[in-house]
Amino acid sequence: MFNAVTIAREYGSGGADIGRKVAELLNWVCVDKQIIERVSALGKVDPSWAAEADEHASAWWERVMKGFRKGSLESYVGEGPEFGVDCDTLQEFTARVIEGAAKEGNCVIIGRSAQCVLRNHPNVLHSLVYGPLAEKIDRMKLRHPHTNDLQGLLNRIDSQRTQYTQRYYGRDWADRGLYHLCVNSTLGIDICAKLIANVASGTQL
């Protein structure tokens, strides 16, 4: 039925863990941090800079400066924005990597607005993982034990993802209309993953 799954997630919802579990259940490839590796190789940029710019829309000054540059997408090479590779260019590379992964199939793609990149692909299941604030805060205490304002961190990351999807695809990533399936992480990692995997494989629920 489906040969690929996209996982959009609220920060702190456990969506990445659920995505990895879905890939494990289906015996598929999980495409998450590998996107950064592929994008950095494609753009010939420092992987640490690519990771920092991941799922970030370009700032207004980057777009102004880009207007002074000339050259094709393939000419944007170097170690970072000073060489012509900016967030806009990385987004184009990211979309290219996502398209390539979906073409190969049998993969679970986490984040990066993949639900928008692959919106016209009939064999891709689009899912959203969300959760209540208290649960997300509890999960973030383990990931960021030295961060005092965890709610502020959650809001900031979700805002960055909102800006990313809005700028590059003109959509609100929280719009339920983008997804076939929305799951609440309070069900637990295993149950959420099994639910998504069963729908993807056409298994009777």
C-alpha positions, 0 to 999 in steps of 0.5 A: 500500500505505502512504500514510505512514511513521513513523521512530522513531530512536535518537539519533545513528543517522542516523534523521532523515537516513534519513527525509528521504531516504525522503521524497525517494525517494518524493517525499513530504513530510518532517514533522520540524521542521515539527511544532514550527512547527505545534504552536507556531502551534496553541498560540500559544507561542514556537517556541523554547520549543516546540522545547526542550519537543519530545519531553519528558514533563512533570515531576511539578511541572507535572502538579501545577500543571496540576491547579489550572488549568481550561479546555479544550485550546483555552484553553491559549494564551500564550508558555509554561508560565506561560500554561498551555501545558505539555508535556502540552498540547504533546503533545496538539497534537503528536498532533493535528498527526501525525494531520493529516499522516497524514490528508493522506498521502504523508508521512514523520513523524520521531519524536514517538512517531508509531508510537504515535499512528498505531498503529491506522492500517493504511496507515502503515508504522512503522519503527525506525532503530538503530545500534551505539554506536561509530557513533552516537558518531562521528556525534555528534562532527560534530554536537556537536564541543564536547561531551565526554561524547557517550555521556552525551548519547546516553543522556540523549536516548534516556531522554527519548524513552523517558519521553515514549512511556511517559508518554503511550502506556504503551509502550516505544518500543524495543519491536520489536513497535511496528514493521513494519521495523527497520533498522541504520544500519550499512547506510548512509543510502542503503541504509536509506532505499531499503529503507524506501521500497521497502517503503512503495511495495510495490516488489519488494526 
